[in-house]
Amino acid sequence: MSKNFDDLLSKVKSVKLKKLSVAVAQDEPVLEAVKSAKEQGIADAILVGDKKAIREIAEKIGMDLTQYEVIHEPDIKKAALFAVQLVSSGRADMVMKGLVDTATFLRSVLNKEVGLRTGKLMSHVAVFEIEGIDRLLYITDAAFNTYPELKDKKQIIENSVLVAHACGLAMPRVAPVCAVEVVNPNMQATMDAALLSKMNERGQIKGCIVDGPLALDNALSEEAAHHKGIGGPVAGKADIIMLPNIETANVMYKCLTYTAKSRNGGLLVGTSAPVILTSRADSFATKVNSIALAALVSESLK
């Protein structure tokens, strides 16, 4: 089981080297992360985009382009689609967003002919290493699904379990987190949490232990759970924190990023191959960590 990103990076180096397809690769922060990932033995890359612009950035950051396959496609929409097609055709194992807007990139990912559709719900999983917590935390869904219903939450859990398994966690503990830890008919999130727990108990959600509703304190802290008299297999030991909606999850993601001593990475799953949807605000380390996570998930999918 990986307890931190150093463990994850070591685990990545023990599997076959994966190939990353970069959509519209003429983006300096992304190319810096790609360069570092190659140097660390995390992943190789195919760069799709404007070759002249890619070359200029490469010269600036000391990146030897002779070590990479570069495919010239100056049109942004065509470059994004081709980068995705490299993955669906098997030439690459995962795809990363470069200098292209998110909507255009995701249209390519979801393209009916060459995209990465599986019929499953796509969702974002962020993995955090936080000082003072003895395990990695998987936060979902902070970026993609806005107000998921019960059926969506089931798939969001399944997607996050896939990532946890890829990171070496055989039976992750899942906490559907709400404002309170009791079932309240006036709070739909608590009703959903109780139903998800029952679905897990009956084998409808596999490969994990789901127990909720739990408030955040008694999901993370055994001491808090003990003081409130809350028992169960997940209380105080949660690995996966499933938040009720995008506002809650996004605030938690950014709070952990900017106020805690933490390291993180994230990706979109529910597709036939991992999708790295980085933000310009993401740090260099977050981008490299996200590539490493994608490599592990790709290995798990294969």
WOSUL-V630909 format. One record per pair of residues at least 6 apart in sequence whose ideal C-beta (glycine too) atoms are under 6 Angstrom apart, sorted by sequence separation. I is the first residue (numbers start at 0). GAP is how many residues later the second one is. If there is no record, write none. Layout:
i = <I	I>
gap = <GAP	GAP>
This chain:
i = <1	36	37	72	85	108	183	198	217	242	255	46	57	108	109	128	144	182	216	217	266	267	86	96	163	1	72	126	127	266	267	277	199	217	224	33	83	126	160	177	182	224	82	177	217	124	125	196	195	196	221	275	124	140	177	196	220	125	139	123	156	175	217	122	123	275	50	123	192	218	79	123	139	175	192	273	46	50	122	210	264	24	121	122	137	210	263	19	21	24	25	44	45	46	47	189	210	266	273	24	25	49	75	79	83	208	264	265	273	17	18	19	20	21	23	47	79	83	264	30	87	137	266	16	25	76	80	266	12	25	34	79	87	264	24	27	31	84	11	48	47	83	120	180	122	180	47	120	173	180	47	119	124	177	179	122	171	172	173	175	174	176	180	124	152	174	176	45	149	176	174	149	45	160	160	156	180	23	23	188	23	22	174	22	172	20	174	172	176	20	172	20	172	173	174	175	176	171	29	171	20	26	26	18	24	25	18	19	20	21	22	23	17	22	23	19	21	23	22	159	22	156	146	145	137	138	139	141	161	140	141	158	141	158	138	4	3	125	127	129	130	165	165	2	129	127	128	162	165	127	125	126	125	123	124	121	122	121	120	119	117	115	115	115	1	1	108	0	0	93	93	94	95	96	96	86	93	93	92	42	41	41	36	31	35	42	41	32	36	32	4	17	11	17	8	11	4	7	11	14>
gap = <6	6	6	6	6	6	6	6	6	6	6	7	7	7	7	7	7	7	7	7	7	7	8	8	8	9	9	9	9	9	9	9	10	10	10	11	11	11	11	11	11	11	12	12	12	13	13	13	14	14	14	14	15	15	15	15	15	16	16	17	17	17	17	18	18	18	19	19	19	19	20	20	20	20	20	20	21	21	21	21	21	22	22	22	22	22	22	23	23	23	23	23	23	23	23	23	23	23	23	24	24	24	24	24	24	24	24	24	24	25	25	25	25	25	25	25	25	25	25	26	26	26	26	27	27	27	27	27	28	28	28	28	28	28	29	29	29	29	30	30	31	31	31	32	33	33	34	34	34	34	35	35	35	35	35	36	36	36	36	36	37	37	37	38	39	39	39	40	42	42	44	45	46	46	47	48	49	52	55	55	56	57	59	60	61	62	63	64	64	65	65	66	66	66	66	66	66	67	68	68	71	71	72	73	73	73	74	74	74	74	74	74	75	75	75	76	76	76	77	80	82	85	98	100	102	102	102	107	107	108	108	110	111	111	114	124	125	127	128	130	130	130	131	132	132	134	134	134	134	136	138	138	140	144	144	146	147	148	149	150	154	155	156	157	165	166	166	167	168	179	180	180	180	180	181	186	200	204	205	248	249	250	251	252	252	252	253	254	254	255	258	277	280	280	283	283	284	284	284	284>
